[in-house]
Amino acid sequence: MSTSAPAPTAGSTATPTVGSTGSTATSTGATVAAPPPAAPAPSPTCFDTTMVGDTTVAGYLSRLPGAARIVDPGIFMGLDGLHLDTTGDQRPCGPVTVRITRFTVRLSHTGSGTVTRPSYSYSPLDTTEVTVGPANGLAPGSAPPATSHCSGVLSVVQLGEPVKDTDLPQRLDLVTPSPAPTAPYHQKVKVTGERQVAAGLALPADAATC
């Protein structure tokens, strides 16, 4: 003789079996769907510089693309100081402290007559730390000192220990604007040393005639 399974008592629920959809039957017979899985966390839209070392941060900063053109640097020195100007998804997640080491550049020309070439020598000036990011803009306190007659200022942006004379570019390609400048001007300088991010040369108006 067969017997039927006992009916659920009031207030009890039926337990889903393996392979079921995960819905739950209530005492009234209605079915309630299980909640959907949680959405994945959004992808980061910035670079967390706190999780890596100086060399990695320096490489990241030096490769930042410009906001207007990706071929332009996203971090660079100007006559008014250090600028961050990159796309929103490339910016650092928080402020980054960098060191600016400055050198006086004594300018002169060697040769005779109309055949001359510029020459220069470095001497240490000062070192300062500034904060850049996460928003685009000018880093406070990063402007180089004023230039003087036949004397410019080279600013090297880097992380870690200050750069030394031996780390500086062995060749400076001085570019004279046209028409001849009547006020101090600035040009970017390429740096390749480890932990070096950017560099700029502030020049006096008379640089071409020193």
C-alpha positions, 0 to 999 in steps of 0.5 A: 500500500502506498502512502503520500508525503505529509503536507507542509505545516503552516509557516513552513517552506519547501527547501530547493533541491540541487539544480533548482533556480533558487526561488523560494516557495512561501506558505501561500504558494507564491514564488519569490525570486532570489536577488540578482548577483552583485554588480562587479566593482568599477574599474579604477580610473586613476593610478595608485602611486602609493602601492609602488616604488619610486622608479615605477612612479617616475616611469608612470609620470614621465609617460603620461599623455597630454590632455590635448594631444597624447604626443605631448607630455602630461607633466612638464616644467614651464617658466612658471613651474611644474604642470600636470595636464593629462587625461582624467583616466590617467591621473594619479589617485592622490597627490604625488610628492616629487623633488625638483633639483635646480642648477645654475647654468652659466652661458657663454660662447666659444670660437672666434668671429662668426663661428661660435657655439654655445657652451655652458657649465652647471653649478648646484642651486637648491632642492625643493619638494612639491606636490602635484595632482591628482587634479590638473594644474600648477604645483605650488612652489615649483617655479624656478628662480629668476634668471640673470645676465647670461645665467639660466636655471635648469630644473630636474623633476625626480623621485628619490635621492637628488640628482648629481652633476653627473646625472645631468644632460651632457648636451643642451640644445639651446633654441633661440626663439624668433624673433629674438626674445625681450624677456626670459623664456623657457625650453623643455629638456629631455632627461633619461636618468632613472627616477627622472620625470621631466626637466626644463631650462629657464633662459635669460633674454640675452642667452643667444649673445652671451 
